[in-house]
Amino acid sequence: MMEINLNRVDYLQVGVTSPKTTKLLPAQEEKGCQRVAVADHYGVVQCFGMKKNEIQTNFKTLPGPKIMRLELGGAIGTIRDKIFVASGGEVKGFTRKGKQFLRFDTNMTEAIKSMHISGNDLFVCGNFIFNHYYECQDQNYYLSVDSINDMICLDMDKVALYQNDGGNTGEDLLYGTTDGKVGLVSVGRASCTHRWEIPNNKKHGGILSLDNYDITGDGIKDLIIGRSDGLIEVYGYDEAENPVPRFTYNCGESVTSVNGGIVGSPGYDEILITTYTGWIFGLSSEPVDKRIDPNYLLISEDAAQKIYKLRICIRTFYERNPYSFFSCN
């Protein structure tokens, strides 16, 4: 079993968050840093990124009603970099620069719990109601006899989420349960086949978030799991395509979102985690200690210039105030 080493990097804290209210926007260049879009229970939507090891806020909205879901969308055939949030029965849309271009009241009698946007199509679900809108006009409606936990919509010839595209056939559906199990089923036209299931023998928390991303760098997307007890897990796959554990980390509080991508440093993959209380941090593949020898530490050119200027200022101070040096010693 190939182990991976990931190191924690803390970014910031927002308000209390609901599951799946953090997303990574597509990078504008290959292996470049991605921006983070996050929404909280204060109704604040914000987008930030990292530049020269500092957080750069792209935009931040004013507080409002509690936001329960955040999804990315865009015109069909283009990158999905538009930010959509749902609060109550209302859906708002923002560009990656923070300009609001949509405010749509669905008139649903239930609060929106899950949502998907594909081009001009909007799909939303409450506890029992499913609605489909096209260009903000009501198209389809369904009343479920059982509680709706989540919803997924992909291309018309895909019905799955396994490895984010439904696998080779587009029929593989990945799921997580409240009792802590993760499984894969193949959904055919006539029947469903259970492929595998990861049991929860150690009684860990329920599954709140799943993602597929190649964090191990072997060319195959890994399975990333976030649980209600704070456990983050990474699973790879063996030759028979069965899941194999590669990494675990417990942050000590409920994990509401996990996303694989590049956030802190260009070229270094990481898992971005958001907790219930709003902490956003990464588990990065970038080494913490980049030492060549005990007396030398690799740092950025910008940081080196700051240290160099600070040393000049200190030297100049002591040259102008020679007695200060002796008084300090």
N, C-alpha and C positions, 0 to 999 in steps of 0.2 A: 504494500500500500504506500503510495507516494504522499508524504506529508507536505503541507505548505505552511509557511510562516507569514502571518499577517500581524501588523502592528497598529495599535489604536491611535487615531488622530482626531482630536475634538475640534469641532467647528463653532457651533453656536447653540443657543437654546431659544426655542419659540414657545408658544402656548401649548396647552394640551392638544394632542392630535388624535384623530381617528385613523383606523387602518386605511392604507393606500391613499394617503394624502401627501406623499412625497414622490416626485418623479425627477429623472435626469433628462435634460433636454439634449437632443443630438449634438455632437461636437461639430464645430464649424471646420475643423481640419482633422486629418487622421492622427490618432493617438494624442489629440489635444484635450485639454481639460473641458469638462462638461459643466454647464450651469445646473443649479439645483432649484427646483420649484417646490415650495412647501406651503401648506395652508393649515390653519389651526382653529381651535374652538373660539378664539377671539374674533374670527372672521377675517383675519389678516392673511393676505396672499403675498408672498415675497419670493424673489428670485435672486440668487447670489452665486458667485463663482470665486475661484481662487486665482490671485495674480501676485507673483513674487512673494509667496507664502503669506499673503494677507487676504482677508475676506473683502470682496468687492460686491456691494449690494447693487443689483441692477434696477430693481424697483421694489417697493413695499407699499401695499394699499392701506387705507384706513380701516379701523376695526368695523365689524358688522356682525350679522347673524353667524352662528356656528356653522363651520364648513365640515361636511361629512365625507366628501369625495373629491379627488383631484385627478383629472385625466388629461392626456395630451391628444391633440387632433390636428388636422390640416387637410388641405385639398388632396384628393386621391392622386397618387403618383408623385407627391411632393413629400418633403420631410415633415414629420409631425412635431412642430415646435410651437403650436398654439396651446395655451393653458386654459383649461375649462375647470370650473369649480361648481359644486352643488351645495346649496344651503337651503333647507326647507324644500320647497317645490320650485326654487328658482335656480337657473343656470347662468353663470357669467363666463365670458370669454375674454382673455387677455393675450396680446402679442408677447413675444419674448422680451420686448422693451418696456412692457407694462401698460400699453395703451388698451383701454377697454373697448372692445368692438361688439360685444353681445351682452344683452341682459334680457333673458327670456323666462317668463313665468309659465310653467307647464300646467298650472291649475290642477295639479295632482292633489288628491285628498290626503295622501301620505307623504312624509318627508322622503327625499331621494336618498337611497342607501348605496346604490351602485349605478354606474354610468359608463357609456362608451360613445365615442364620436368617430364617425367615418365619413369624411367629406362633408356633405350637407345633411347627413343622417345623424340624428340624436336618439340614443336608446337609453332609457332610464328605468329603474326599478325601485319600488318601495318595499314594504314588508310583504305585500301580496299582489301588487299591481305592476304590470309591465306596460310601458308606453313607447311607441316609436313615432318620431317626428321627422319630417323632411322639410327643410327650409322653414322651420318653426311652425309647420302645419301638421296637425294630428293625422297620422296615417294608420296605425295599428294599436290595438289594445288587447290585453289579456289579464284575466283575473285568476290567480293561482289559488288552489284549494289548500296548499301548504305554504309555509313561510319561505320566501326567497332569500337565500344567503348571499348569492353573488351572481354575476352575469359576465359572459365573455362574448365578444363579436369580433370575428376576423374576416378575411376575404371570403367571398361567397363559396369558394371551393375548399375552404379550410374550416374545420370545426373544433380546433384544438389549441392548446397552449404549450404542449410538450416542446421544450427547447425553443419556445417563443414562436414556433411556426407549425406545430402539430406533427413534427417528425417527417419521415420520408413520405408517408401516405397522406398526411394532413388529417389523420383520424385519431391521434393520440391526445387524450385529455388528462392533464395533471391536476390533482386535487389535494386539499388538506382538510382535516376534520378538527372539530372542537375537542375531541379526545386525544389529539396529538398524533394521528396517523397521516402518512402521505402515501398516495398511490397513483398508479397510471392505468388508465383503461383505454382500449381502442373502441371507438364508437363507429360502428358500421351502419349501413342502411337498414340491415335486417336485425342485427343483434350487437351486444357489447361484450367485449372480452377483457377480463381482468389480467393485466400484464404482470404487475408486481405491486407490493405494498410494503412500506417501511413500518414495522410495528412500533408501539410505544411501550416497550417493556419496562423502561425506567420511570414511567409515569411523569414525563415532562409535560409542559404546558401545551395548550391548544395551538393550532397553526393560525397565524394572523396574516402572514405575508409569504409569498413565494416569488422567486425570480430564477431565470436561467442565464448564466454568463460564464464565459471561459476565464475563470480566475486563476486556474492552474497553468494556463498557457500551453496546453497540449493540443489545441485545435478543436476540442470538443466542449460544448457548453456544460458547465457544472450546475447542479441544483443547489440553490441557496434558500434556506428556510429560516423564518423568524417566528419565535414562539411567544406565548403570553407570559411565560415565566422568565423571559430575558435571554433565553438560549438562542444563539445563532449557529447554524450548522451548514457545512458545505459537503455535498456528496458528488463524487465523480462516478464514472461508469466503467465496469469491467468489460471484457471481450463479449460477454453475453448480454450487454446493455443493462445489467442489474446495478443498482446504486451501491456505491462503496463509500464509507465515511472518510473524509479527508481533513476536516477542521471543525473545531467547536470553540465557542467563546460565549461566556455568560456575562451580560452587562448589568444584571441585577434588577431589571424592571422590564415591563411588557414592551415588546418590539412591535411597532405598528407598521413599519415599512422597511423592506430591504431592496436595494437596487445595486446591480453590478455595473461598474463603469470606471471612468477616470475623472477624479475630482481635484485632489490636492496637488499632484505633480504630474506634468506631461509624461506619458509613457509608462506610468505605474498604475496597474489595475488595482481596484479596491472595491470593497463592499460598503455602500453608504447605508447607514442605519438611522432610523428615527424611532425614538421611544415614546411611550404614552405621555410622559411629562414634557416632551418637546425637545429633548436633547438630540442633536444631530452630530454623529461622528462617523468616521470611516475606519475600516480595517484594511490597511494599505499594504501592498506588496513592496513598497519602498522601504529599504533597510533603515532602522533607527540610527545605527552607528555606522557611519561611512568612513571609518578611520583607516588611514594607510599605515601610520605608526602612532605611538602614544602622544606625540607632540604635534600631530597634524590632523586637522579635521576638515573635510571637504564641505564648503559652504557656497552659497550662491555669490555671483559676482557683485550683486547689489549689497549683500550683507558685508562682504569683504571691504567694499568702499566705505561703508558706514563705520566699520571698525577702524579702518585706516585714518579716516578723518577725526574720529574720536581720540585716537592716539596722538595725532598732531595737536589737537586742542589741549590735551593733558600736558604734553611736552612744552607747549607754548606757555601754559599757565605757570608751570614750575620755573621756566626760564625768566619770566617776568616777576615771579614772587619766589625767589630762592629760599627765603626763610620758611615758607609754607611746607616745603619738603621735609625740613628738619623737625618742624613742629608736629608733623603727621607721624614721624618715626620716633 
